[in-house]
Amino acid sequence: MIRIRFLRHKVAVASLVLLGIFYFGVLFAEFAAPYDPRRRSPEQQYSPPQRLRLFHDGRLSAPFVYGLSSELDMDTFRYVYEVDREARQPVALFVRGDPYELWGLFPSDVHLFGVTDGRRAYLFGTDNLGRDLLSRVIHGGRISLSIGLVGIAISFLLGIILGGISGYFGGTVDVVIQRLVEFLRSIPDLPLWMALSVALPRYWSIERIYFGIVVILSLVGWTSIARVVRGKFMAVREEEFITAAVVAGAGTGRILFRHLLPSFASYMIASLTLSVPGMILGETALSFIGLGLQTPAISWGVLLQESQRIHVLAGSPWLLLPGGLVIVTVLAFNFLGDGLRDAADPYTAT
């Protein structure tokens, strides 16, 4: 029944498909990205996006892009680009390009798509060093999207354990845990993230900073999950099937995780889905203001750092494209969470 109700929620289903495409792309980022995200082309700095086209001179054609001609402006020392309609660059699937190792294990040079004439095309444009923005967005999504899942997994464990203990035992234990929850929730998220992230040593490796950011976001995010779990446990712990389990001699752990938790697991899945966007926004915000990941790491927040400069943004508005993907991802998770919540508990649907 839950699956049928969910499939009726067309926006949620579309969001699930979109998120599936995103996560497939970042999981196989080396294959999905057309170029090496760190390869520089100084002569193609701030190259504008080249639009994918299907028509040439009014006739249907195989996918292609028009080439660009560039000239260095001696007043601004920036390249000025113009579309060259005579230089057609065919776009095809499974083309050979920059070599890579998928997940550091499988060497290859085949990419999902690219141009077939040996030149380079930039569908999202390039940055200040001439690096392909589309490739950097795909690789950056690996960090930004995975932080949401890893962070919510840690928050889920903390919330289930502390919220379950609080709701099942009550009394002094409940008071202590709830005062801790209220204290953490009384502090605005962003200042708390900033204060904790400052404690991360700058000399740490990218991997250690990544997990440090995950822990920071999780330590703040578990409180809302704990409150939901506590409320559900308090509502269900006096039900007859719980009393029967106690009489049958079931231990506390078995009652908590075998009987209480499964009784509202579908609701928790929906709540967790709605919590993922907060993790993604947290990493993006910290990296954007320079307190999270830094170059040479690639994440959507790191890619947005350059857009802080107004003069750069005015001439190269495509640098905001990572921000657009953050918005789309957050909306997709929210729509998916709404669909799951309505399917799991149809009485809450409006």
N, C-alpha and C positions, 0 to 999 in steps of 0.2 A: 504493500500500500504506500509506503514512503516513497519508493521508487516511482510509482505511477504519479503520485502528487507532485514529485519533483519534476518529472518530465513535462508536466503541464505548465510549469513555470518557464516560459520560453526564454526570457532574459537570463535566468539563472543557467539554463542549459547552454546558451550562447557564451556566457561568461566562462563556464567550465571548459568549453572547447577552446576559447581564446587563451585561457591560462594554460591549458594543455599544450598549445602551440608554443607559448612563451617558454615553458619549462623544458619542452623538447629541444627548443633552440639553444637554451643555455646549457643543457646537459651535453649536447654535442656541439658546443660553441666553436671549436676549432674547425669542424666540418661545415657548420651553418654559416660562419662568417666568411665573406669572400676573400679577405686579406689578413695578413698578420697585423694584429691591432697595435703593435709597437713599431711597425715599419714606417720610417719617415720619408717624406718626399718634399724637401724644402722648396722646390720650385712650384709646388701646388698648395701653398699655404692658403687657408680660408677659401678653398675651392667650393663653389656653391653646389647644392644637390643637382644631380642630373636626373631628370624625370624619365621614368620608364614609359615607353611609348609603344603603341600597337598600330599606328597609322602613319604612313609616309606619303606625302603628296596626295592625300585623300584616299589612299588605298590601304586595305588591311595588310599588315605585315607581321612577320615574326617579331617577338619582343626585341627592342633595341633602345639605345640612348644616343642622343647626339653628342658628339665630342665637344670639347671646349678649347678655345684658343686663348692664350694668356699673354699679357704684356705688363712689365713692371712699371708702375707709376713712380717716376723719380721724385715727385713731390711728397707722396705719402709712404714710399717704399713698400707698397703692397701691390700684389698682382691684381690686375683687372681682367675679368673673364668675360668672354662673349661666346654664345652658342654658335658652333660651326655646323650648319645643317648639311654640309657636304661630307662630313665625317661621321658616318653611321657606325656604331659599335654594337654588333649583335650580342644579345644576352641569351645564355643557354644554361641548362642544368648539368650538374656533374662535370665541371670543367677543372682542368689542372691549373694550379697556381702556387702560392707560397707553401713550402713544406711545413709540416707540423707533426706533432705526436699527440694523438687523441688520448686524453687522460694521462699523458706521459708514458704510454705503453705501446701504442700502435702507430708507427710512422706511416705517413701518407702525404699526398699533395693534391688530393681530389677535394673540391669544395662543392657545396650544394648548388651554387650558381655563380655566374661571373661572365665577363665578356670573353669572346673567343678570338679576338684579333691580336692578343698579346699585350694590348694596352690596358690601362686601368680606368675604371669608371666608379664614381662615388655617388651612390643613390642618396646618401644622407649628407654629402659634402665632406669637408675635411676640417681639421682644427688648425691651431697656430703652427704646428710642426708638420703639417701635410699628412697627418695620419687619418685613415679612413674612419669616419665617425660611426658608420653602420657596424663595422667590425668591432669597434670599441664598445658600442652600445650592447651588442650581443654578448661579448665577454664580460662587460660590466654587470649585466643581468645575472650572471652566475653568482656573484657575490650578493647583490641586492636581493634577489629572489630567494637564495638559500638561507640568508640571515632570517628571513621571515619564518621559514619552516623550522630551522634549528632552534631559533629563539622561542618559538611557540611551543616546541616539544619540551624544552626545559621549563618554561612557565607552566605548562600543563602538569608536569610531574610535581613541581612545587605546589601548585594550586590544589591538585588532587590530594596530596599527602596532608598538607596543613589544613586545607578546607575540610577534608574528610574527618580529620582528628577533631577539629573544632566543632563540627556539626554533630558528630556521633557521640562524643563524650560530654560536651557542654561544660558547665561549671567554670572552675578557675581556668582550665585549659582554654576554653572558648573565649573567656574574657581577655586573657593574655594575647592570644593570636589575633583577636579582632582589634585590640588596641594597636598592635603592630601594623595591621592592615590599614587602620585609620590614619596612623602616623605617616606611613608611606604615601597614602593617597592624598594627604593634605599638602604635600609638596608638589608643585607643578612639574610635569614630566620633563620638559626641556631643561630647566635649570638643574634638576637632579641628574639628568643624563650628562650635562656639561660638567658638573662637579665631579662625577665619577670618572668620566673619560679623561679629564685632566690628569688623573692619577696614573694613567697608562704611560709607561716610559716611552719616549720617542725613539729610543734605539731598538725597540722590539721589532721582530720580523713581521712581515705582513700577516702571516698565519696566526701569530700570537695576538696581534692587535685585533684581527678578525674575531677570534674567540673571546677576547676581552670585551669587544663591543657586544657580542652575543650575550655574554654573562650580564653586562650592565643592563641591556634591554630586558632580559629575563627577570632580573631581580626587581625590576619595577613592574613588569607586566603580570606577574603571578597573582597580584592582589585581587584583581577583578575576577579571575577564575576561581580563586579560593572562596570568594563571597558567594558565587553561584553554587559551588559544590556544597558549601555549608548550608545554604538555604534548602537545597534539594535533599540533603541528608536529614535535616531536621524535619522536613515534611514527610519523609518516607520511613524513618527509623521506627515509627510506631505501627507500621502496617503489619497485617497478620503474617505475611510471608517472612518478615524479619523476626517476628516473635517465634514463629515456628522454627526458624534456623537456630535461634538462641536455645530453645527448648531441646532441639536435636543435638546440642553440644558443639555447634560450629564455633570456631575461634573468631577473634576480632578481625584478623586479617581476611579470613574467608568471607565474613559478613560484609566487610567494607568493599572488597574487590570482586567478590563472586555474586553478591546479591544487590547491594546498594548501588554501586557504580553502573552496572549494566542497565539498571532500571531507567536511567536517563542519559544513556550513552549517546543517543541520536541528538539530543538537545545539546550536549557538550560538543559534539562535532560541529554543529552549526555555530556555537559560540566561539570555538577556536578559529573557525574560518573567518569570522568577523574580527578576530584579534590580530590576524596576520598583517593587515595593512598598517597597523600601528608600529609593528616592528620594522617594516620596510621604510616607512616615513622617518622613524627614529634614526636608522642608519644613514639615510639620505641627508637628513638635517645635520647630523654630526659631521659627516664628511664634507658637506657643503660649507660649513662655517670653519672647517679646518681642525676639528677636534676628534675626528674619526680616522678613517683610512686616508692615506696620502699617496700621491704618486711615488713609485711606479705602480701601485695597486690600481686596479680599474674597477670602479663601481659607478652607479648612476650618480651618486652624490659627488664623487671625485670629478666626473665629467662635467657636472654643473658648476664647479668652482670657477672656471674661466668666464662663465656668463655673468659673474658678479661685476665685471668691468663694463660700464655702460657704452664706452666708445667701441669696444669689441662687439658687444651685443648688437649695437645699432648697425654695424656693417655685416655681421654674420649671425642673423637671428636663428639659423638652423642649429646653433649650439644649444638651444633650449629643447631640442627634440628629446633628450633623456628625461627632462621634466615632464614632457607629455606622456612618455611611457610610464612614468611613476603614477601619474593621474589615472591613466587607463587601467593599470594594474590594481590600484586601490579600489576604483569603481567596480572592476570585475570581481574582486574578492567580496566586496560589500553586496553586490547583486547575488553572487553565489551563496553567501551566508544567509541572505534573506530567503532565498529559495529553499535552502536546507532547513532553516528554522520553520518556515511555513509547512514544509512537508513533514517534519518531525512532530510538530505540534500545530495542527491546523486551526486550533481554537484561538491562536494568537494572531492569525492572519486578519487583516482589516479589509 
